[in-house]
Amino acid sequence: MKIGNHIFEKGAALAPMAGVTDAAFRALCRSYGAVYTVSEMVSVKGLTFGDRKSRQLLALGEDELPAAIQLFGDDPDCWKKAIPMALESAPQAAFIDINMGCPAPKIAGSGGGAALMKDLALAGRIIETAVSVSPLPVTVKMRLGWDDSLRNAPQLARIAQEAGAAAICVHGRTREQMYSPPVDIEGIAAVRAEVTIPVIANGDVTDSATALQMLRRTGCDLVMVGRGALGHPWVFAEIAAALKGEPLPAVPAPEERLEIMVEHIRQICRNKGEYVGIREARKHAAWYLKGFPGAAGLRKDCGELASVEDALRLRDKALSLMIAQEREGSFCGSL
Ligand SMILES: Cc1cc2nc3c(=O)[nH]c(=O)nc-3n(C[C@H](O)[C@H](O)[C@H](O)COP(=O)(O)O)c2cc1C
């Protein structure tokens, strides 16, 4: 699959997830073979106001490339000014992704994200503007529409293609559906059928079976994985192997998962400092520990992590609970 000059191997891309896919997580997923990563979304308005946090969110490390940066906003003038600023903060970016799918009231409520699916003329102007000022390829990430009465992703995809977008990513739900009903694979296939540029399918891909099924049923060029990678960054290695027809790598044993968790937490703390880092790491710890014996108690401990030392104690506690259960014969040693 090709976006601009970048040729991507078979596999899955890491979905942008605000508050989750920071530099540490992106690099980790990339190390397991995510074909590309995407920054957390950043406001074009924020960038034009010189917001320091927005610029920091765009910074890309060498170990997470190829990576896209994702921007959101509903004002074409802001897009015009913000793109060169964004590229100053992320000179290694492979392409720029426009967020037209975020359902969050804070974003969609002020006209950005998925709200652009209610105004295709404005969406088209934004894509044209971005393409005209960006030296890099521009992609668009969308949902199937705003709600059941406005399922217009195929129209938006065509508009994007005509405006010069290099690829489309489509999450197979409407804005109104948020994240819960099963993804509408036929809806994604309808977008694929409408355009000739690459289409990346997104929604509910959690392993090699769901990735293969998504590609087979939609005819899309690539899959993108979001929640399926939480606490499971090795999912990218599994999907890549399946798509290349290679034997699936062994799923990391529980002990190994705990080591991956600890190293991930250490990296977050190295990047952000221990005070901020450990607080952001709490949710990751809870995702890694899902399915471990005593998970409910461990989850509570995750919420109270205050230092890397606490994370090491949490690892040891999870290990001893596991060993105790193995001794009792009530835990089979795999998750
Ligand atoms: C916590 C969270 C944050 C997200 N943030 C973004 C974002 O910043 N930009 C975006 O385009 N999508 C965002 N999404 C949507 C995901 O990229 C993806 O489209 C969605 O989760 C469906 O894919 P999945 O079923 O593989 O998770 C977010 C999703 C979650 C769960």
PDBQT file of the ligand as one rigid body, heavy atoms in Angstrom, charges set to zero:
ROOT
HETATM    1  C1  LIG A 401      -9.434   6.628  23.739  1.00  0.00    +0.000 C 
HETATM    2  C2  LIG A 401      -9.619   6.852  22.261  1.00  0.00    +0.000 A 
HETATM    3  C3  LIG A 401      -9.108   8.010  21.693  1.00  0.00    +0.000 A 
HETATM    4  C4  LIG A 401      -9.266   8.245  20.330  1.00  0.00    +0.000 A 
HETATM    5  N1  LIG A 401      -8.719   9.366  19.772  1.00  0.00    +0.000 NA
HETATM    6  C5  LIG A 401      -8.774   9.539  18.425  1.00  0.00    +0.000 A 
HETATM    7  C6  LIG A 401      -8.089  10.614  17.809  1.00  0.00    +0.000 A 
HETATM    8  O1  LIG A 401      -7.399  11.426  18.442  1.00  0.00    +0.000 OA
HETATM    9  N2  LIG A 401      -8.204  10.733  16.455  1.00  0.00    +0.000 N 
HETATM   10  C7  LIG A 401      -8.940   9.852  15.712  1.00  0.00    +0.000 A 
HETATM   11  O2  LIG A 401      -9.019   9.993  14.493  1.00  0.00    +0.000 OA
HETATM   12  N3  LIG A 401      -9.580   8.828  16.282  1.00  0.00    +0.000 NA
HETATM   13  C8  LIG A 401      -9.492   8.637  17.607  1.00  0.00    +0.000 A 
HETATM   14  N4  LIG A 401     -10.085   7.553  18.177  1.00  0.00    +0.000 N 
HETATM   15  C9  LIG A 401     -10.751   6.568  17.307  1.00  0.00    +0.000 C 
HETATM   16  C10 LIG A 401      -9.766   5.457  16.883  1.00  0.00    +0.000 C 
HETATM   17  O3  LIG A 401      -8.725   5.982  16.094  1.00  0.00    +0.000 OA
HETATM   18  C11 LIG A 401     -10.497   4.367  16.095  1.00  0.00    +0.000 C 
HETATM   19  O4  LIG A 401     -11.061   4.960  14.957  1.00  0.00    +0.000 OA
HETATM   20  C12 LIG A 401     -11.615   3.694  16.899  1.00  0.00    +0.000 C 
HETATM   21  O5  LIG A 401     -11.179   3.396  18.210  1.00  0.00    +0.000 OA
HETATM   22  C13 LIG A 401     -12.099   2.417  16.212  1.00  0.00    +0.000 C 
HETATM   23  O6  LIG A 401     -11.053   1.513  16.039  1.00  0.00    +0.000 OA
HETATM   24  P1  LIG A 401     -10.830   0.252  17.041  1.00  0.00    +0.000 P 
HETATM   25  O7  LIG A 401     -12.104  -0.539  17.066  1.00  0.00    +0.000 OA
HETATM   26  O8  LIG A 401      -9.667  -0.490  16.442  1.00  0.00    +0.000 OA
HETATM   27  O9  LIG A 401     -10.533   0.834  18.377  1.00  0.00    +0.000 OA
HETATM   28  C14 LIG A 401      -9.960   7.308  19.533  1.00  0.00    +0.000 A 
HETATM   29  C15 LIG A 401     -10.472   6.146  20.116  1.00  0.00    +0.000 A 
HETATM   30  C16 LIG A 401     -10.304   5.905  21.462  1.00  0.00    +0.000 A 
HETATM   31  C17 LIG A 401     -10.855   4.626  22.060  1.00  0.00    +0.000 C 
ENDROOT
TORSDOF 0
